[in-house]
Amino acid sequence: MARVVTYKFKGKTKTIPFSFSRFHDMNEAAAAAEGVDIKSFLAMEQQLELTSRGQGIVKNFRQKEFARMGFSDIAFVREEE
């Protein structure tokens, strides 16, 4: 079963295929599809994971940084039969 991710980038809705063998999460897949370099973001996220005790801090950082980059509404598409 193929996974599909939908997201908005700078106001335009887009849909891309997703594979866990290529990407860690759907945010990375969306950034790769748009050609956005997230190396510094990933380094900061890793530092937050090492220093914070709760997952809420990392999740909040991820959401705010991707919103700053122009991404919104990143989600997996559910297939209905």
N, C-alpha and C positions, 0 to 999 in steps of 0.2 A: 504494500500500500504506500503510495507516494504521498509525501506531506507537502502542503502548500502554505506559504506565508503571505499575508496581505498586510500592507502598510501604506501610510501616507508620507510622502516626502515633498516638502515645500508645497503642500496643498493638493498634490496629485496622488490619487490612489493607484497602487501598483500591486501586482501579484507575481510571486516568484516560486520556483520549486525549492524545497529544503531537504537537506540530508545531514543527519548527525555525523556521518563519516567525514564531512567537509567542514562543518561549523559547530561550535560549542553551543550556541543558542541562536534564536531567530533574530536577535539584534545584530549579531555579527553577519548573518546572511544578508540582511537588508543593507548594512553598510557596505559590504562587498559588492552588492548589486549596483549601488550608486557610486562606487569608486571612492568612498570616504575612508581615509586612513585613520584607523582607531588604535594604533600602537600605543600612543601615550595614554589614551583612555584605558586600555587593558592593563597597562602598568600601574596606573593609579587605582584601578579597581582591585588589582591583586594586593596592593598595599593596604587598602581598606579591609579586605578579607582577613589579612594577617593581624591587623590591629584592632578591629571591631569585634564585639562579642555577639551582636545580633545581626541577622540577615537583613533586617529592615534598612539599615544604613546603606548597604551595598545596593539593594534594590532601588532605594530612593535616589542614590547617586546615578545609577544606570538610567533611570527614567528621566531625570533632569538633564543629564548630559546629552542623551539622544534627542530630547526635545530642543535643546540648544542647537544641535546640529541640523535640525529641520525635520526630524522623524516624529511621527505620532501614530497612534492606533496600530501598533505592531501586534499581530496575533496570528495563530494558526487558523486555517480555514477548516471547518468541520464538514466532512462529506456526509451528505444525507442520502439515504437509499430509499 
